Amino acid sequence: MNDNFQLNTTKQTEEVLKFEEIFKTSPPLSYYFICFTPRSGSSWLTEMLIKTDIAGLPKEWFNPDLLGENLKRFSCKNMNEYIQFIIRFGCSNPDNSPSVFGAEMSFFQFQLVENFLQEEKLLFSQNVNYIYLYRLNLVGQAMSLYKAVETQVFQSVDQNFHNKYDLDFIYNEEGVWEWLLHILEQEFGWRQFFKKHQIEPLIITYEEIWSETVLQVTRILQYLNLSGNISFDSESQYRKISSKKDLDFAIKFTKENFNKIQICYKYRGEKNNEEIRQLIF
């Protein structure tokens, strides 16, 4: 028998056994969802919460770019089985004893799995909490998303990021508008979902988590009834991908579209994309 084949088969068998053991554990006692919009600091917030060791692994478990790979990795036959697995796998205690499970989702990701989460009774139970993460600076957020899409770099731990990618980053007003409206569409989706189901989420902004790291993480832990003397390293591995060039572009965009941008701020979360488009174009 081929040694590599035997080694791989043994490894797969061990993983299946591990997954079966996790399925046997009890589900968490509580759940929370970080409902975010793109470029609002969700990856950074997840990193901080994981560092506390008591808030689970609130990752993008329902990101469609990762779902197929995760279904295979965890040997899950369908979405319902996947949900039941990850709520055990991603809870806070190393031994998978009942505690808390968290996940972060954009509104578009949520739409893909809403019915499955409802089937598993993970949307409106008393032990489910919601955190709404958004960014006050809408133009800065749109510019950040536009740059990430253009450079295909959404996160970086590289200190020299700007030197590598700023040269290829050019101003395009239509491109910025496309992603600004994309953000507004997700904000509208989340706010209408909360309103429809009378959910009062804990609201956190990008600006708050960058300026008051420990305070905002503490707010979240208290909101989730996770107590204890928490001490963690608040230095993030991620580096902001923004630069002076981005700021100059944002100023230019704001000056050229000031009145339209004010309309977006006025109706963000209240009017859908089509309604806002009719007002500004």
FENNOR-V864758 format. One line per field, one symbol per residue. psi: psi as a letter, one per 30 degrees, with the letter a starting at -180 (. if undefined). burial: # if it has 9 or more other C-alpha atoms within 8 Angstrom, else .. A space follows every 10 residues. Layout:
BEGIN
psi = ???
burial = ???
END
This chain:
BEGIN
psi = kkeeeeeeee eeeeeeeeee eefflkllfl lkkjjllkhg geeeeeeeee ffgggaiili fgkfffeeee eeeghkflee eeefeffeeg lfkegglkck klkkkleeee efgeeeeeeg hgeglfgklk kjjlkejeee eeeeeeeeee fgjflkgkfg eeeefeffjl kjeeeeeefe eeeeeeeeee eeeeeeghkj lkkkleeefe fideeeeeee eeeghjlljk kljgkkfkkk glleeeeeee eeeeefgeee eeeeeegkfe kleeeeefff .
burial = .....#.... .....#..#. .##.####.# ########## ##.####### .########. ###..##... #..#.#..#. ########.# ###..##### #######.## ..#..###.. .#.....### #####..### #########. #....#.... ##..#...#. .....##.## #.######## ##.#...... ##.###.##. ..#..##..# ##...#.... ........#. ##...##.## ..##...#.. #.##..###. ###..#.... .
END
